[in-house]
Amino acid sequence: MPPAVGKFDAGPALQQHELLVAGLLRPAAYPHPVARVDRIETHISTVLLAGDYAYKLRKPVNLGILDFSTLEQRQRDCEEELRLNRPSAPQLYLDVVPIIGTPSAPRIGSFGSAEPAIEVALRMRRFDTRLTFDRLAERSELTPALIDRLAEAVAALHAGANAVPGEGGATETVARWIGDNFIAMRDHVQSPADRSRLDELDDWTRRELIAKRDLLSERVVQGRIRECHGDLHLGNVVLLDGAPTLFDAIEFNRELRCIDVISDIAFTFMDLADHGLDGLAWRCLSRYLEISGDYDGLALLRLYAVYRALVRAKVALIRLRQPEVKHQVRLREHASFEHYLALAERLQRPPTPALVVMTGLSGSGKSTVAQVLAAELGAVRLRSDVERKRLHGLEPTDDSRGRIYSEGATRLTYDRLAQIAATALRAGVSVVVDAASLHRRERQRFIDVSEAMNARAAIVMCTAPLETLLERVRSRAQAATDPSEATEAVLKRQIGWQEPLDAAEHALASVIDTSGDIASVAQRSAEVAAMLRRASSAEVPASHGVRSTS
């Protein structure tokens, strides 16, 4: 465990740190052209912006969860941050450099020189802070395409991360971090109403931990506890050369980064929701799961998302209760606390889950519509083409040359889709099943799952003229970037075996003509999603499904 706060008197050391920083504000302290030096302060670091570079110095503090009391500890932490972040942001994280000279006249040196280091700094390349994802979100510049690429970057980070069995995801560790967060908040909450709300969240969290105890243990065995980012909010993602780049992973406390991968992506999910971008939050999660295949983790999504929101509530409370804080700042932090408390409550209470069965011929736009529906409904999209290839050990864009499209392989694929759908619904998460589902038995399979899981059911059929379908299939085959391997020959065979909706299915169905432009198709999909949301919230038996019209 980290040493207790208070064992190290940071006063004199912080004065020395401030003297050193004052000396590093001189442009002459740097071995490269610098016109001026700007500083950014956090509670544990000072960042100096000098020319094309940023120099990050640790403050000599001991906060319990981290200890930077000695120069050796600060250097070790700099090196650890470099190690953790270079894989995802090699263009940003350059090296660790010594600071030489005297505290009043310091300068940036290089290791190997004769002069001893009086301090160390992590050297990074500067970037345009207007391009961090939180800033893009504030300007409404986060696009679905950027969110897809963000999910892909996170999935790649997790895929390449080391599994750490026995750490981070153990029930006792998770319970301790969550429990300590509630204890810290209760120390600062004075309002009886707020205390009552915290008690309800605490009770819910305890019940979740008990209910998920076995799953938490299974996740450790499955290798889902990895050396993750640990602080994966939008402010720690920046757009560099058109690509989302993850930076500032937690290096100072191993327990905070050696966590369940779902806890990591849950922070991003929560932060998107915090910015009022629920649709993009679900799109990000859905794309992440499509790549990782980690649908079992959905059962832990709300537990971790609520925890992440409550950590922010705690931070606001701590700032609120600091005696030197001005009245206006106090009011702002109180509003922030109430905001995150309400966000945690919203994340805790999912709407009634629904299952949407897509159906239509190849090229009919099912995947496009399914993606819009999933984002609008707050659901995950399951793609049959992706899951079929995963079952056979293939990547989504690998060409199987038709080897995995036998009747048996198709049956296995629908079995797998039904299994994942049940897993998601059991976790309280809605599902859009993106599959052709041309046979009634295939559609009925998913309706049965929805009834077994006490979820609402709907069918969405996509249609387009034959010439449009043929053109789309041709273009997709030429691009070779889509998981689907449907050809013109496959499409023509599908027309022969497609079974029309029967009367019972029509009662659950909406039809979307996708022959228009993308904007009109997205608008129609959003309208259908809104109708499904209204129907899902109605007080009717789940077995009745969601009735809609075309």
C-alpha positions as CSV (number, residue, x, y, z in Angstrom):
1,M,0.0,0.0,0.0
2,P,1.2,3.6,-0.6
3,P,2.5,5.4,2.4
4,A,0.1,7.5,4.4
5,V,-0.3,11.2,3.7
6,G,1.6,13.3,6.1
7,K,4.8,11.3,6.5
8,F,6.6,13.7,4.2
9,D,6.7,17.4,4.8
10,A,6.4,18.8,1.3
11,G,6.6,22.5,2.4
12,P,10.4,23.1,1.9
13,A,10.6,20.8,-1.1
14,L,7.7,22.6,-2.8
15,Q,9.5,25.9,-2.2
16,Q,12.6,24.5,-3.8
17,H,10.4,23.3,-6.7
18,E,8.9,26.7,-7.1
19,L,12.4,28.3,-7.2
20,L,13.5,25.8,-9.9
21,V,10.4,26.4,-12.0
22,A,11.0,30.2,-11.8
23,G,14.5,29.6,-13.2
24,L,13.1,27.4,-16.0
25,L,10.8,30.2,-17.1
26,R,13.9,31.8,-18.6
27,P,14.2,31.0,-22.4
28,A,17.9,30.7,-21.9
29,A,17.4,27.6,-19.8
30,Y,16.7,25.5,-22.9
31,P,19.1,24.1,-25.6
32,H,16.7,24.9,-28.4
33,P,15.0,28.2,-29.7
34,V,12.4,29.4,-27.2
35,A,10.7,32.8,-27.4
36,R,8.7,32.5,-24.2
37,V,7.9,29.8,-21.6
38,D,4.4,29.2,-20.3
39,R,3.5,27.0,-17.3
40,I,0.5,24.7,-16.6
41,E,-0.1,23.5,-13.0
42,T,-1.8,20.4,-11.7
43,H,-1.9,19.2,-8.2
44,I,1.1,16.8,-8.9
45,S,3.0,18.3,-11.8
46,T,4.3,21.5,-13.4
47,V,4.3,21.5,-17.2
48,L,6.5,24.1,-18.9
49,L,5.7,24.9,-22.6
50,A,8.9,26.0,-24.3
51,G,9.2,26.3,-28.0
52,D,8.2,23.0,-29.7
53,Y,8.4,21.0,-26.5
54,A,6.7,20.5,-23.2
55,Y,8.6,19.6,-20.0
56,K,6.7,17.9,-17.3
57,L,8.2,18.1,-13.8
58,R,6.8,16.1,-10.8
59,K,6.1,18.1,-7.7
60,P,7.8,16.7,-4.5
61,V,4.6,15.6,-2.8
62,N,3.2,12.5,-1.1
63,L,-0.5,12.1,-1.6
64,G,-0.9,8.6,-0.4
65,I,-1.9,7.2,-3.8
66,L,1.4,8.5,-5.1
67,D,4.8,9.4,-3.6
68,F,7.2,11.8,-5.3
69,S,9.2,12.6,-2.2
70,T,12.6,11.9,-3.6
71,L,14.4,12.6,-6.9
72,E,14.8,8.9,-7.5
73,Q,11.0,8.4,-7.2
74,R,10.3,11.3,-9.5
75,Q,12.8,10.0,-12.1
76,R,11.3,6.6,-11.9
77,D,7.8,8.0,-12.4
78,C,8.9,10.0,-15.5
79,E,10.4,6.9,-17.0
80,E,7.3,4.9,-16.2
81,E,5.1,7.5,-17.9
82,L,7.3,7.4,-21.0
83,R,7.1,3.6,-21.1
84,L,3.3,3.5,-20.8
85,N,2.5,6.2,-23.3
86,R,5.0,5.7,-26.1
87,P,3.0,2.7,-27.6
88,S,-0.1,4.9,-28.2
89,A,1.6,8.3,-28.7
90,P,5.2,7.8,-29.9
91,Q,5.1,11.2,-31.6
92,L,4.4,12.9,-28.3
93,Y,6.5,11.1,-25.7
94,L,10.2,11.7,-26.5
95,D,12.5,11.1,-23.5
96,V,13.4,11.9,-19.9
97,V,16.0,14.7,-19.5
98,P,18.0,15.9,-16.5
99,I,17.8,19.4,-15.2
100,I,21.3,20.6,-14.3
101,G,22.8,23.8,-12.8
102,T,21.5,25.3,-9.6
103,P,17.9,25.7,-8.3
104,S,18.1,29.4,-9.0
105,A,19.8,29.0,-12.4
106,P,18.7,25.7,-13.8
107,R,18.9,24.5,-17.4
108,I,17.9,21.5,-19.4
109,G,20.8,19.0,-19.8
110,S,21.4,15.5,-21.2
111,F,22.2,12.3,-19.4
112,G,25.8,11.4,-19.6
113,S,27.1,14.9,-19.0
114,A,29.5,15.6,-16.2
115,E,27.1,17.8,-14.2
116,P,24.8,16.0,-11.8
117,A,21.0,16.2,-12.2
118,I,19.2,18.4,-9.6
119,E,15.8,17.4,-11.1
120,V,14.4,15.5,-14.0
121,A,11.6,16.2,-16.5
122,L,9.6,14.2,-19.1
123,R,10.1,15.9,-22.5
124,M,7.1,15.8,-24.8
125,R,6.3,17.3,-28.2
126,R,3.8,20.1,-27.9
127,F,0.4,19.8,-29.6
128,D,-2.6,22.0,-30.3
129,T,-4.7,21.8,-27.2
130,R,-7.7,22.9,-29.2
131,L,-7.7,19.4,-30.7
132,T,-8.2,17.4,-27.6
133,F,-11.5,15.4,-27.8
134,D,-13.1,17.4,-24.9
135,R,-12.5,20.6,-26.8
136,L,-13.8,19.0,-30.0
137,A,-16.9,17.9,-28.1
138,E,-17.5,21.4,-26.7
139,R,-17.4,22.7,-30.3
140,S,-19.7,19.9,-31.6
141,E,-16.8,18.7,-33.8
142,L,-16.7,15.1,-32.7
143,T,-18.0,13.1,-35.6
144,P,-19.1,9.4,-35.8
145,A,-16.1,8.6,-37.9
146,L,-13.7,10.1,-35.2
147,I,-15.6,8.1,-32.5
148,D,-15.1,4.9,-34.5
149,R,-11.4,5.6,-34.8
150,L,-11.2,6.3,-31.0
151,A,-12.8,3.0,-30.2
152,E,-10.4,1.3,-32.6
153,A,-7.4,3.0,-30.8
154,V,-8.7,1.9,-27.4
155,A,-9.3,-1.7,-28.6
156,A,-5.8,-1.8,-30.1
157,L,-4.3,-0.5,-26.8
158,H,-6.1,-3.2,-24.8
159,A,-5.2,-5.9,-27.3
160,G,-1.5,-5.1,-26.9
161,A,-1.6,-4.6,-23.1
162,N,-0.2,-7.2,-20.7
163,A,-2.7,-9.2,-18.7
164,V,-2.1,-8.9,-14.9
165,P,-3.9,-11.8,-13.2
166,G,-4.8,-11.2,-9.6
167,E,-4.6,-7.4,-9.8
168,G,-7.0,-4.6,-10.4
169,G,-10.1,-6.6,-11.2
170,A,-10.2,-8.7,-8.1
171,T,-13.5,-8.2,-6.2
172,E,-11.8,-6.9,-3.1
173,T,-9.7,-4.4,-5.0
174,V,-12.7,-3.0,-7.0
175,A,-14.8,-2.9,-3.8
176,R,-12.1,-1.0,-1.9
177,W,-11.6,1.7,-4.6
178,I,-15.4,2.2,-4.9
179,G,-15.9,2.1,-1.1
180,D,-13.1,4.6,-0.4
181,N,-14.7,6.9,-2.9
182,F,-18.0,6.9,-1.0
183,I,-16.2,7.4,2.3
184,A,-14.4,10.4,0.9
185,M,-17.7,11.9,-0.3
186,R,-19.5,11.4,2.9
187,D,-16.7,13.3,4.7
188,H,-17.6,16.4,2.7
189,V,-21.4,16.1,2.1
190,Q,-23.6,18.1,4.5
191,S,-27.0,18.1,2.9
192,P,-29.3,15.3,4.2
193,A,-30.8,15.0,0.8
194,D,-27.4,14.5,-0.9
195,R,-26.4,12.0,1.8
196,S,-29.6,10.0,1.1
197,R,-28.8,10.0,-2.6
198,L,-25.3,8.8,-1.9
199,D,-26.6,6.1,0.4
200,E,-28.9,4.8,-2.4
201,L,-26.0,4.7,-4.9
202,D,-23.8,3.0,-2.3
203,D,-26.5,0.4,-1.6
204,W,-26.9,-0.2,-5.3
205,T,-23.1,-0.5,-5.8
206,R,-22.8,-3.0,-3.0
207,R,-25.6,-5.2,-4.5
208,E,-23.9,-5.0,-7.9
209,L,-20.6,-6.1,-6.4
210,I,-22.3,-9.1,-4.7
211,A,-24.2,-10.0,-7.8
212,K,-21.1,-9.7,-10.0
213,R,-18.6,-11.4,-7.7
214,D,-18.3,-14.5,-9.8
215,L,-18.0,-12.5,-13.0
216,L,-15.3,-10.3,-11.5
217,S,-13.3,-13.4,-10.6
218,E,-13.9,-14.9,-14.1
219,R,-12.6,-11.8,-15.7
220,V,-9.3,-12.1,-13.9
221,V,-8.9,-15.7,-15.2
222,Q,-9.9,-14.7,-18.7
223,G,-7.1,-12.2,-18.9
224,R,-9.5,-9.2,-19.0
225,I,-7.5,-7.4,-16.3
226,R,-4.7,-5.6,-18.2
227,E,-2.3,-2.7,-17.9
228,C,-4.7,-0.2,-19.3
229,H,-4.7,3.6,-19.7
230,G,-6.6,4.2,-16.4
231,D,-7.6,7.8,-17.2
232,L,-9.4,7.5,-20.5
233,H,-11.5,10.6,-20.6
234,L,-11.9,12.9,-23.6
235,G,-9.3,15.4,-22.4
236,N,-6.6,12.6,-22.7
237,V,-7.3,12.0,-26.4
238,V,-5.9,14.4,-29.0
239,L,-6.3,14.5,-32.8
240,L,-2.9,14.2,-34.3
241,D,-2.5,13.9,-38.1
242,G,-6.2,13.1,-38.3
243,A,-5.9,10.2,-35.9
244,P,-7.2,10.0,-32.2
245,T,-4.1,9.7,-30.0
246,L,-4.3,8.5,-26.4
247,F,-1.9,10.1,-23.9
248,D,-1.4,10.7,-20.2
249,A,-2.0,7.2,-19.0
250,I,-1.8,6.7,-15.2
251,E,1.7,5.9,-14.3
252,F,1.9,6.8,-10.6
253,N,-0.3,4.0,-9.2
254,R,-0.3,0.5,-10.6
255,E,-3.7,-0.4,-9.2
256,L,-5.4,2.5,-11.0
257,R,-4.2,1.3,-14.4
258,C,-4.1,-2.5,-14.0
259,I,-7.9,-2.7,-14.3
260,D,-10.6,-4.5,-16.2
261,V,-10.7,-3.3,-19.8
262,I,-14.4,-2.5,-19.5
263,S,-13.5,-0.1,-16.6
264,D,-11.2,1.7,-19.0
265,I,-13.7,2.1,-21.9
266,A,-16.5,2.9,-19.3
267,F,-14.6,6.1,-18.5
268,T,-14.8,7.2,-22.1
269,F,-18.4,6.1,-22.3
270,M,-19.3,8.1,-19.1
271,D,-17.4,11.2,-20.4
272,L,-19.2,11.2,-23.7
273,A,-22.5,10.9,-21.9
274,D,-21.3,13.8,-19.6
275,H,-20.9,15.9,-22.7
276,G,-24.5,15.1,-23.8
277,L,-23.3,12.8,-26.5
278,D,-25.1,9.6,-25.5
279,G,-25.4,8.5,-29.1
280,L,-21.7,8.7,-29.6
281,A,-21.1,7.0,-26.3
282,W,-23.1,4.0,-27.4
283,R,-21.4,4.1,-30.9
284,C,-18.0,4.1,-29.2
285,L,-18.8,1.2,-27.0
286,S,-20.5,-0.8,-29.8
287,R,-17.5,-0.4,-32.1
288,Y,-15.1,-1.3,-29.3
289,L,-17.0,-4.5,-28.5
290,E,-17.3,-5.3,-32.2
291,I,-13.5,-5.4,-32.3
292,S,-12.7,-6.9,-29.0
293,G,-15.7,-9.4,-28.8
294,D,-15.8,-8.7,-25.1
295,Y,-19.6,-8.7,-24.7
296,D,-19.4,-10.5,-21.3
297,G,-18.0,-7.2,-20.0
298,L,-21.4,-5.5,-20.6
299,A,-22.6,-6.8,-17.2
300,L,-20.0,-4.5,-15.6
301,L,-20.4,-1.4,-17.7
302,R,-22.9,0.4,-15.5
303,L,-21.0,-0.4,-12.3
304,Y,-17.8,1.1,-13.7
305,A,-19.5,4.0,-15.4
306,V,-21.3,5.0,-12.2
307,Y,-18.0,4.7,-10.3
308,R,-16.3,7.0,-12.8
309,A,-19.0,9.6,-12.5
310,L,-18.8,9.5,-8.7
311,V,-15.1,10.0,-8.7
312,R,-15.7,13.3,-10.5
313,A,-18.4,14.1,-8.0
314,K,-15.9,13.5,-5.2
315,V,-13.3,15.8,-6.8
316,A,-15.9,18.6,-7.1
317,L,-16.8,18.1,-3.4
318,I,-13.2,18.3,-2.3
319,R,-12.6,21.5,-4.2
320,L,-15.9,22.9,-2.9
321,R,-14.8,22.3,0.7
322,Q,-11.4,23.9,0.5
323,P,-11.4,27.0,2.8
324,E,-9.5,29.3,0.4
325,V,-12.0,28.8,-2.5
326,K,-13.9,31.9,-3.6
327,H,-17.7,32.0,-3.4
328,Q,-18.2,31.9,-7.1
329,V,-15.9,28.9,-7.5
330,R,-17.7,27.2,-4.6
331,L,-21.0,27.7,-6.3
332,R,-19.6,26.2,-9.5
333,E,-18.1,23.2,-7.8
334,H,-21.4,22.5,-6.0
335,A,-23.2,22.6,-9.3
336,S,-20.6,20.2,-10.7
337,F,-21.1,17.8,-7.7
338,E,-24.9,17.8,-8.3
339,H,-24.3,17.3,-12.0
340,Y,-22.2,14.2,-11.5
341,L,-24.4,12.8,-8.8
342,A,-27.3,13.1,-11.2
343,L,-25.2,11.5,-14.0
344,A,-24.4,8.6,-11.8
345,E,-28.0,8.1,-10.9
346,R,-28.9,8.2,-14.6
347,L,-26.2,5.7,-15.5
348,Q,-27.4,3.4,-12.7
349,R,-31.0,3.2,-14.0
350,P,-31.1,1.8,-17.5
351,P,-34.3,2.0,-19.6
352,T,-36.2,-1.2,-20.4
353,P,-33.9,-3.1,-22.8
354,A,-35.1,-3.8,-26.3
355,L,-34.0,-6.2,-29.1
356,V,-34.2,-5.0,-32.7
357,V,-34.0,-7.6,-35.4
358,M,-32.7,-6.2,-38.7
359,T,-33.8,-8.0,-41.9
360,G,-33.1,-7.4,-45.6
361,L,-31.1,-8.5,-48.6
362,S,-27.4,-7.9,-49.0
363,G,-26.8,-4.3,-50.0
364,S,-30.1,-3.1,-48.4
365,G,-28.3,-0.8,-45.9
366,K,-28.9,-2.9,-42.8
367,S,-25.5,-2.1,-41.2
368,T,-25.9,1.6,-41.8
369,V,-29.4,1.7,-40.4
370,A,-28.5,-0.6,-37.5
371,Q,-25.6,1.7,-36.5
372,V,-27.9,4.7,-36.4
373,L,-30.6,2.7,-34.5
374,A,-28.0,1.5,-31.9
375,A,-26.7,5.0,-31.2
376,E,-30.2,6.5,-31.0
377,L,-31.7,3.8,-28.9
378,G,-28.7,3.4,-26.5
379,A,-27.8,-0.1,-27.7
380,V,-25.0,-2.2,-29.1
381,R,-24.9,-3.5,-32.6
382,L,-24.2,-7.1,-33.3
383,R,-22.9,-7.8,-36.9
384,S,-23.4,-11.3,-38.2
385,D,-20.5,-10.9,-40.7
386,V,-18.1,-9.9,-37.9
387,E,-19.2,-12.7,-35.5
388,R,-19.2,-15.3,-38.3
389,K,-15.6,-14.5,-39.0
390,R,-14.7,-14.4,-35.3
391,L,-16.0,-17.9,-34.9
392,H,-13.6,-19.1,-37.6
393,G,-10.6,-17.2,-36.2
394,L,-10.7,-14.6,-39.0
395,E,-10.4,-10.8,-38.9
396,P,-13.4,-8.8,-40.2
397,T,-11.9,-8.0,-43.5
398,D,-10.2,-11.3,-44.2
399,D,-11.5,-13.0,-47.3
400,S,-12.7,-16.6,-46.5
401,R,-13.5,-17.2,-50.2
402,G,-16.9,-18.4,-49.2
403,R,-15.6,-21.2,-46.9
404,I,-17.5,-20.0,-43.9
405,Y,-21.0,-19.6,-45.5
406,S,-22.2,-23.2,-45.3
407,E,-25.6,-24.0,-43.7
408,G,-23.8,-25.3,-40.6
409,A,-21.7,-22.2,-40.3
410,T,-24.7,-20.0,-40.7
411,R,-26.5,-21.9,-37.9
412,L,-23.5,-21.5,-35.6
413,T,-23.4,-17.8,-36.4
414,Y,-27.1,-17.3,-35.5
415,D,-26.5,-19.3,-32.3
416,R,-23.7,-17.0,-31.4
417,L,-25.7,-13.9,-32.1
418,A,-28.5,-15.1,-30.0
419,Q,-26.1,-15.9,-27.1
420,I,-24.6,-12.4,-27.3
421,A,-28.0,-10.8,-27.5
422,A,-29.1,-12.6,-24.4
423,T,-25.9,-11.6,-22.6
424,A,-26.5,-7.9,-23.4
425,L,-30.2,-8.0,-22.5
426,R,-29.4,-9.7,-19.2
427,A,-27.0,-6.8,-18.5
428,G,-29.8,-4.3,-19.2
429,V,-28.4,-3.3,-22.6
430,S,-30.4,-3.0,-25.7
431,V,-29.3,-4.9,-28.8
432,V,-29.6,-4.3,-32.6
433,V,-28.9,-7.6,-34.4
434,D,-27.5,-6.7,-37.8
435,A,-28.0,-9.9,-39.8
436,A,-29.9,-10.7,-43.0
437,S,-32.5,-12.8,-41.0
438,L,-34.2,-13.7,-44.3
439,H,-35.9,-16.8,-42.8
440,R,-38.8,-16.6,-40.3
441,R,-37.1,-19.1,-38.0
442,E,-34.0,-16.8,-37.8
443,R,-36.1,-13.8,-36.9
444,Q,-38.2,-15.9,-34.5
445,R,-35.0,-17.0,-32.7
446,F,-34.3,-13.4,-31.7
447,I,-37.9,-12.7,-30.7
448,D,-37.7,-15.8,-28.4
449,V,-34.6,-14.4,-26.9
450,S,-36.3,-11.1,-26.2
451,E,-39.2,-12.8,-24.5
452,A,-37.0,-15.0,-22.4
453,M,-35.1,-11.9,-21.3
454,N,-38.3,-9.9,-20.7
455,A,-37.2,-7.3,-23.3
456,R,-39.1,-5.5,-25.9
457,A,-38.8,-6.7,-29.5
458,A,-39.0,-5.0,-32.9
459,I,-38.2,-5.8,-36.5
460,V,-36.7,-3.3,-38.9
461,M,-36.7,-4.3,-42.6
462,C,-34.4,-2.4,-45.0
463,T,-35.3,-2.3,-48.7
464,A,-34.0,-0.8,-51.9
465,P,-34.5,-1.3,-55.7
466,L,-32.6,-4.3,-57.1
467,E,-30.3,-2.1,-59.2
468,T,-29.3,-0.2,-56.1
469,L,-28.6,-3.5,-54.2
470,L,-26.5,-4.8,-57.1
471,E,-24.5,-1.6,-57.3
472,R,-23.8,-1.5,-53.6
473,V,-22.7,-5.2,-53.5
474,R,-20.3,-4.5,-56.5
475,S,-18.8,-1.4,-54.9
476,R,-18.4,-3.2,-51.5
477,A,-16.7,-6.2,-53.1
478,Q,-14.3,-3.9,-55.0
479,A,-13.4,-1.9,-51.9
480,A,-12.7,-5.1,-49.9
481,T,-13.0,-3.1,-46.6
482,D,-16.3,-4.5,-45.3
483,P,-16.8,-7.8,-43.4
484,S,-19.5,-8.8,-45.8
485,E,-18.5,-11.2,-48.6
486,A,-21.8,-11.1,-50.4
487,T,-21.6,-11.1,-54.2
488,E,-24.1,-10.5,-57.0
489,A,-24.6,-14.3,-57.2
490,V,-25.3,-14.4,-53.4
491,L,-27.8,-11.6,-53.7
492,K,-29.7,-13.3,-56.5
493,R,-29.9,-16.5,-54.4
494,Q,-31.1,-14.5,-51.4
495,I,-34.0,-13.2,-53.4
496,G,-35.2,-16.7,-54.0
497,W,-35.1,-17.9,-50.4
498,Q,-36.2,-14.7,-48.6
499,E,-39.4,-15.3,-46.6
500,P,-41.8,-12.3,-46.3
501,L,-42.9,-11.2,-42.9
502,D,-46.0,-12.9,-41.6
503,A,-48.9,-11.1,-39.8
504,A,-47.3,-11.4,-36.4
505,E,-44.0,-10.0,-37.6
506,H,-45.8,-7.1,-39.4
507,A,-47.1,-6.1,-36.0
508,L,-43.5,-5.6,-34.8
509,A,-42.1,-4.2,-38.0
510,S,-40.9,-0.9,-39.5
511,V,-39.7,-0.6,-43.1
512,I,-37.0,1.7,-44.1
513,D,-36.3,2.4,-47.8
514,T,-32.6,3.1,-48.0
515,S,-32.5,4.2,-51.7
516,G,-32.3,7.9,-50.8
517,D,-29.2,9.8,-49.8
518,I,-27.4,9.1,-46.5
519,A,-29.0,12.1,-44.7
520,S,-32.5,11.0,-45.5
521,V,-31.8,7.4,-44.5
522,A,-30.3,8.6,-41.2
523,Q,-33.3,10.8,-40.6
524,R,-35.7,8.0,-41.2
525,S,-33.7,5.7,-39.0
526,A,-33.7,8.3,-36.2
527,E,-37.5,8.6,-36.6
528,V,-37.9,4.8,-36.2
529,A,-35.6,4.8,-33.2
530,A,-37.7,7.6,-31.5
531,M,-40.8,5.6,-32.1
532,L,-39.2,2.5,-30.7
533,R,-38.1,4.4,-27.6
534,R,-41.6,5.6,-27.0
535,A,-43.1,2.2,-27.5
536,S,-40.5,0.6,-25.2
537,S,-41.3,2.9,-22.4
538,A,-45.0,2.1,-22.6
539,E,-46.6,-0.1,-20.0
540,V,-47.3,-3.2,-22.1
541,P,-46.2,-6.8,-21.7
542,A,-42.7,-7.4,-23.2
543,S,-44.1,-10.4,-25.1
544,H,-46.3,-7.9,-27.1
545,G,-43.1,-6.5,-28.6
546,V,-43.0,-3.0,-30.1
547,R,-45.7,-2.3,-32.6
548,S,-44.9,0.2,-35.4
549,T,-45.9,1.1,-38.9
550,S,-44.0,1.7,-42.1
